[in-house]
Amino acid sequence: MQIPLVDLKAQYLSIKEEIDNAIKEVIESSSFILGEKLEKFEREFAEFCGVRFAVGTSSGTTALHLALLGLGIGKNDEVITVPNTFIATAEAISHSGAGVRFVDINERSYTIDVEKIESAVNERTRAIIPVHLYGQPADMNPISEIAGKYNLKVIEDAAQAHNGEYKNRRVGSLGDEGCFSFFPGKNLGAYGDAGIVVTNDEDVAENIKLLRNHGRKEKNTHIIEGYNYRMDEIQAAILSVKLKYLNDWTNKRRNNAHLYNDFLSGSEIIIPEEMSYAKHVYHIYAIRTKNRNEIREKLKKNNISTGIHYPVPLHLQPSYKYLNYKRGDFPITENISEEIFSLPIYPELTEKQIKFISELIINP
């Protein structure tokens, strides 16, 4: 039995005819950039998230970058986020010209520790980027309260949390802006890079639209200096098809996570905890154990792929050496990074496969 970490082909085959027709329509129309397919998907995704506006971008990384720029955040500013995330979160802050300030995480949720945010706020702080890591929404109400107290913006990094909910509200609608990645392996994935920014602020949305397209509304008039950060029509068409299935795929992910929980219960494995305020969508099913290397090797020998998200926290990455953080500064992040690893969790995974994986993990 060979079980990959992600099985994109199985998903494609389940909706092949719709996907092929959507791609064909774009090619036959010869409208590849900023056309009707993107406008349609932007409307659909904004409605899905419960917000007024959505602006498609070339990736989740550029969505984060544009979200910061769209709020006027840049040089001499500082943004608070976490060190246990993909580097794109911090890169976007750096590329905006702002400084990165890390805060440690909660050991149960793996999201930002809301009790540690306020002590990180200073006169330069302009925004907080909570990361809904692995598909678990961060605890947004306390974050919003701190943001209101210090006049800060809140940008949700929802790259791994499509369809996640916080107290019955979809992620993306909880802050000033929400940023999503449609990298192929995401819960809602394109067939290449793509992303989106969602917001209820019309001025911010219009500013981001200018920035993503070389600062122009008309072909030869550039109002500001911008970027080439556009989502292409083929990706938008694909995402429109797949969005219709996201609720079903989410339910299957959650069901598979619950099966893992049942099969692994009673063992020494630390399973992911769904917080009381959250609807976890399990982009990643991450377990913890001190025997990570041995278990991963055993699974590998049985043709089961696993991953580590993420083995080296950002504050210990060579690229952020200039921030002068050191080992021990964020102990919870560091401890978890040494124990955590990810199991297959896609919707097409079967109960038989989950049981097989679980038995290999818990049996000596």
C-alpha positions as CSV (number, residue, x, y, z in Angstrom):
1,M,0.0,0.0,0.0
2,Q,1.6,3.3,-1.1
3,I,0.1,6.4,0.5
4,P,1.4,9.9,-0.5
5,L,1.2,12.9,1.8
6,V,-1.1,14.6,-0.7
7,D,-2.9,13.0,-3.7
8,L,-3.7,15.7,-6.2
9,K,-4.3,13.3,-9.0
10,A,-7.1,11.5,-7.2
11,Q,-8.9,14.9,-6.6
12,Y,-8.5,15.9,-10.3
13,L,-9.9,12.6,-11.5
14,S,-13.0,13.1,-9.4
15,I,-13.9,16.3,-11.2
16,K,-11.9,15.9,-14.4
17,E,-14.6,16.8,-16.9
18,E,-15.5,20.0,-15.1
19,I,-11.9,21.1,-14.8
20,D,-11.1,20.2,-18.4
21,N,-14.1,22.2,-19.6
22,A,-13.2,25.2,-17.5
23,I,-9.6,25.3,-18.9
24,K,-10.9,24.8,-22.4
25,E,-13.2,27.8,-22.1
26,V,-10.4,30.0,-21.1
27,I,-8.1,28.9,-23.9
28,E,-10.9,29.2,-26.5
29,S,-11.8,32.7,-25.2
30,S,-8.1,33.7,-25.4
31,S,-8.7,36.0,-22.4
32,F,-5.9,35.0,-20.0
33,I,-5.3,37.9,-17.6
34,L,-7.8,40.0,-15.5
35,G,-10.9,38.7,-17.3
36,E,-14.4,37.4,-16.5
37,K,-13.2,34.2,-14.9
38,L,-11.3,36.1,-12.3
39,E,-14.1,38.5,-11.6
40,K,-16.5,35.6,-11.2
41,F,-14.2,33.8,-8.7
42,E,-13.5,37.0,-6.8
43,R,-17.3,37.5,-6.3
44,E,-17.8,33.8,-5.3
45,F,-14.9,33.7,-2.9
46,A,-15.9,37.0,-1.2
47,E,-19.4,35.6,-0.7
48,F,-18.0,32.4,0.6
49,C,-15.9,34.2,3.2
50,G,-18.7,36.6,4.1
51,V,-16.9,39.7,3.0
52,R,-17.6,42.5,0.5
53,F,-14.5,42.3,-1.7
54,A,-11.8,39.8,-2.9
55,V,-8.8,40.6,-5.0
56,G,-7.1,37.7,-6.8
57,T,-3.3,37.6,-6.7
58,S,-0.5,35.5,-8.1
59,S,0.2,33.6,-4.9
60,G,-0.5,33.6,-1.2
61,T,2.8,35.3,-0.6
62,T,1.9,38.2,-2.9
63,A,-1.5,38.4,-1.2
64,L,0.2,39.0,2.1
65,H,2.6,41.5,0.6
66,L,-0.3,43.4,-1.0
67,A,-2.4,43.3,2.1
68,L,0.4,45.1,4.0
69,L,1.0,47.6,1.3
70,G,-2.8,48.1,0.9
71,L,-2.9,49.3,4.5
72,G,0.1,51.6,4.0
73,I,2.4,49.5,6.2
74,G,6.1,49.9,5.3
75,K,9.3,51.5,6.4
76,N,9.8,52.2,10.1
77,D,6.7,50.1,11.0
78,E,6.7,46.7,12.7
79,V,4.4,43.7,12.4
80,I,3.8,41.0,15.0
81,T,3.5,37.4,13.9
82,V,4.7,33.9,14.9
83,P,7.9,32.0,14.2
84,N,6.2,28.6,13.5
85,T,4.9,29.4,10.0
86,F,6.1,29.2,6.4
87,I,8.6,31.9,5.6
88,A,6.1,33.7,3.3
89,T,4.4,35.2,6.4
90,A,7.6,37.0,7.5
91,E,8.9,37.6,4.0
92,A,5.8,39.6,3.2
93,I,6.5,41.8,6.2
94,S,10.2,42.3,5.3
95,H,9.4,43.0,1.6
96,S,6.9,45.7,2.7
97,G,9.8,47.4,4.4
98,A,8.5,46.8,7.9
99,G,10.2,45.0,10.7
100,V,9.3,41.5,11.9
101,R,8.5,40.9,15.6
102,F,7.9,37.3,16.7
103,V,5.7,36.1,19.5
104,D,5.6,32.5,20.8
105,I,2.6,30.2,20.3
106,N,0.1,28.4,22.4
107,E,1.1,24.8,23.0
108,R,-2.4,23.4,22.5
109,S,-3.5,25.3,19.4
110,Y,-0.1,25.9,17.7
111,T,-1.4,29.4,16.9
112,I,-0.2,32.8,18.4
113,D,-0.3,33.0,22.2
114,V,-2.7,35.9,22.7
115,E,-1.4,36.4,26.2
116,K,2.0,37.3,24.8
117,I,1.0,39.8,22.1
118,E,0.5,42.9,24.2
119,S,4.1,42.8,25.6
120,A,5.4,42.8,22.1
121,V,3.6,46.0,21.1
122,N,5.7,49.2,20.9
123,E,5.5,52.6,19.2
124,R,6.4,51.1,15.8
125,T,3.8,48.3,15.8
126,R,1.2,48.7,13.1
127,A,-0.3,45.3,12.6
128,I,-0.7,41.7,13.9
129,I,-0.7,38.8,11.5
130,P,-2.2,35.8,13.3
131,V,-1.6,32.5,11.3
132,H,-4.4,30.0,11.2
133,L,-1.8,27.2,11.2
134,Y,-2.6,23.7,9.9
135,G,-6.2,24.8,9.4
136,Q,-6.9,25.8,13.1
137,P,-8.1,29.4,13.4
138,A,-6.3,31.6,15.9
139,D,-8.1,33.0,18.9
140,M,-9.3,36.1,17.2
141,N,-11.4,38.0,19.8
142,P,-8.5,38.7,22.1
143,I,-6.4,39.7,19.1
144,S,-9.0,42.1,17.9
145,E,-9.3,43.6,21.4
146,I,-5.5,44.2,21.6
147,A,-5.6,45.7,18.0
148,G,-8.4,48.0,19.0
149,K,-6.6,49.2,22.2
150,Y,-3.4,50.1,20.3
151,N,-5.0,51.1,16.9
152,L,-3.4,48.2,15.1
153,K,-4.5,46.4,11.9
154,V,-5.2,42.7,11.8
155,I,-4.3,40.6,8.8
156,E,-5.3,37.0,8.9
157,D,-2.8,34.6,7.3
158,A,-5.4,32.0,6.3
159,A,-3.2,30.3,3.7
160,Q,-3.9,26.9,5.4
161,A,-7.5,27.5,6.6
162,H,-9.9,27.7,3.7
163,N,-13.4,27.2,5.2
164,G,-12.2,27.3,8.8
165,E,-14.4,29.0,11.3
166,Y,-13.9,31.0,14.5
167,K,-17.1,31.1,16.6
168,N,-19.2,30.3,13.5
169,R,-17.6,33.0,11.3
170,R,-15.4,32.0,8.4
171,V,-11.8,32.9,8.5
172,G,-10.9,35.9,6.3
173,S,-13.8,37.9,7.7
174,L,-12.4,38.3,11.2
175,G,-9.7,41.0,10.6
176,D,-9.1,44.0,8.4
177,E,-7.9,41.7,5.7
178,G,-7.6,37.9,5.1
179,C,-5.0,36.3,2.9
180,F,-5.3,32.9,1.3
181,S,-3.0,30.7,-0.7
182,F,-4.2,28.5,-3.5
183,F,-0.9,26.6,-3.9
184,P,-1.9,23.2,-5.4
185,G,-1.7,21.2,-2.1
186,K,-3.9,23.6,-0.2
187,N,-7.5,22.6,0.8
188,L,-8.6,24.8,-2.1
189,G,-5.7,24.5,-4.5
190,A,-5.1,25.9,-8.0
191,Y,-3.0,24.1,-10.7
192,G,-0.1,26.5,-10.1
193,D,0.4,29.5,-7.8
194,A,-2.5,31.8,-6.9
195,G,-3.8,33.7,-3.9
196,I,-6.4,36.2,-2.8
197,V,-6.9,39.1,-0.4
198,V,-10.4,39.5,1.1
199,T,-11.7,42.6,3.0
200,N,-14.7,44.7,3.8
201,D,-12.9,47.9,3.0
202,E,-13.5,49.2,-0.5
203,D,-10.6,51.7,-0.5
204,V,-8.2,48.9,0.6
205,A,-9.5,46.6,-2.1
206,E,-9.1,49.3,-4.8
207,N,-5.6,50.0,-3.6
208,I,-4.7,46.4,-3.8
209,K,-6.1,46.1,-7.3
210,L,-3.9,49.0,-8.4
211,L,-0.8,47.5,-6.8
212,R,-1.3,44.0,-8.3
213,N,-1.4,45.4,-11.9
214,H,1.4,47.9,-12.2
215,G,-0.5,50.7,-10.5
216,R,-3.0,51.1,-13.3
217,K,-6.7,51.1,-14.0
218,E,-6.3,51.8,-17.7
219,K,-3.7,50.3,-20.0
220,N,-1.3,53.2,-20.3
221,T,-2.0,55.2,-17.2
222,H,-0.1,54.2,-14.1
223,I,-1.4,56.0,-11.0
224,I,1.2,54.5,-8.7
225,E,4.2,52.2,-8.9
226,G,2.9,48.7,-8.6
227,Y,3.7,45.0,-9.2
228,N,2.8,42.2,-11.5
229,Y,0.9,40.2,-8.9
230,R,-2.1,39.1,-10.9
231,M,-4.0,35.8,-10.8
232,D,-4.4,34.3,-14.3
233,E,-7.7,33.3,-15.8
234,I,-7.0,29.6,-15.9
235,Q,-6.3,29.4,-12.2
236,A,-9.5,31.4,-11.5
237,A,-11.6,29.1,-13.7
238,I,-10.2,26.0,-11.9
239,L,-10.8,27.5,-8.5
240,S,-14.4,28.4,-9.3
241,V,-15.0,24.7,-10.1
242,K,-13.3,23.5,-7.0
243,L,-14.9,26.0,-4.6
244,K,-18.2,24.2,-5.2
245,Y,-16.7,21.1,-3.6
246,L,-14.9,22.7,-0.7
247,N,-17.6,22.1,1.9
248,D,-17.7,18.4,1.1
249,W,-13.9,18.1,1.0
250,T,-13.7,19.9,4.4
251,N,-16.2,17.4,5.9
252,K,-14.1,14.5,4.6
253,R,-10.9,16.0,6.0
254,R,-12.5,16.5,9.4
255,N,-13.9,13.0,9.4
256,N,-10.5,11.6,8.5
257,A,-8.9,13.6,11.3
258,H,-11.5,12.2,13.8
259,L,-10.6,8.6,12.5
260,Y,-7.0,9.3,13.3
261,N,-7.9,10.6,16.7
262,D,-9.9,7.4,17.5
263,F,-7.2,5.1,16.1
264,L,-4.4,6.9,18.0
265,S,-6.2,7.4,21.2
266,G,-4.6,5.7,24.2
267,S,-1.1,5.9,22.8
268,E,1.7,8.3,23.7
269,I,1.1,10.3,20.5
270,I,-0.1,13.8,21.0
271,I,-2.9,14.4,18.5
272,P,-4.0,17.8,17.3
273,E,-6.6,19.5,19.5
274,E,-9.5,21.4,18.0
275,M,-10.1,24.4,20.2
276,S,-13.5,25.1,21.5
277,Y,-13.8,28.3,19.5
278,A,-12.6,26.8,16.2
279,K,-13.7,24.7,13.3
280,H,-10.4,23.1,12.3
281,V,-10.2,22.2,8.6
282,Y,-7.0,20.0,8.9
283,H,-4.9,21.2,6.0
284,I,-2.2,19.4,8.0
285,Y,-2.8,16.6,10.5
286,A,0.2,17.1,12.7
287,I,1.0,14.8,15.6
288,R,3.7,15.0,18.2
289,T,6.1,12.4,19.6
290,K,9.6,12.3,20.9
291,N,10.2,9.3,18.6
292,R,9.6,11.3,15.4
293,N,12.5,10.0,13.4
294,E,12.0,6.4,14.2
295,I,8.3,6.5,13.4
296,R,8.8,8.4,10.2
297,E,11.4,5.9,9.1
298,K,9.0,3.0,9.8
299,L,6.3,4.7,7.8
300,K,8.7,5.4,5.0
301,K,9.6,1.7,4.8
302,N,5.9,0.9,4.4
303,N,5.6,3.4,1.6
304,I,3.8,6.1,3.6
305,S,4.9,9.7,3.0
306,T,5.1,12.2,5.9
307,G,6.3,15.7,6.3
308,I,7.4,18.2,9.0
309,H,5.7,21.6,9.1
310,Y,8.1,23.2,10.2
311,P,11.4,21.7,11.3
312,V,13.3,25.0,11.7
313,P,11.4,28.0,13.2
314,L,11.8,31.3,11.4
315,H,13.8,33.0,14.2
316,L,16.5,30.3,13.8
317,Q,16.6,30.5,10.0
318,P,19.8,32.0,8.5
319,S,17.7,34.5,6.6
320,Y,16.6,36.1,9.8
321,K,19.8,36.0,11.6
322,Y,19.8,39.8,11.4
323,L,16.9,40.0,13.8
324,N,19.2,38.8,16.6
325,Y,16.9,36.2,18.0
326,K,18.5,33.1,19.6
327,R,17.6,29.6,20.5
328,G,15.5,29.7,23.7
329,D,13.7,32.9,22.8
330,F,10.5,31.0,21.8
331,P,10.7,27.7,23.7
332,I,7.2,26.4,22.8
333,T,7.8,26.8,19.1
334,E,11.2,25.2,19.4
335,N,10.0,22.2,21.4
336,I,7.1,21.5,19.1
337,S,9.3,21.9,16.0
338,E,11.5,19.0,17.3
339,E,8.5,16.7,17.9
340,I,5.9,17.4,15.3
341,F,5.3,15.7,12.0
342,S,2.4,15.5,9.4
343,L,0.4,12.5,8.3
344,P,-1.6,12.1,5.0
345,I,-5.0,13.8,5.5
346,Y,-6.5,14.5,2.1
347,P,-10.3,13.9,1.4
348,E,-9.7,10.8,-0.7
349,L,-7.9,9.0,2.0
350,T,-9.8,5.8,3.1
351,E,-10.5,4.5,6.6
352,K,-8.5,1.4,5.8
353,Q,-5.5,3.5,5.0
354,I,-5.9,5.6,8.1
355,K,-6.1,2.5,10.2
356,F,-3.0,1.0,8.6
357,I,-1.0,4.2,9.2
358,S,-2.2,4.4,12.8
359,E,-1.4,0.8,13.6
360,L,2.1,1.3,12.3
361,I,2.6,4.3,14.5
362,I,1.3,2.8,17.7
363,N,2.6,-0.8,17.4
364,P,6.2,-1.4,18.3
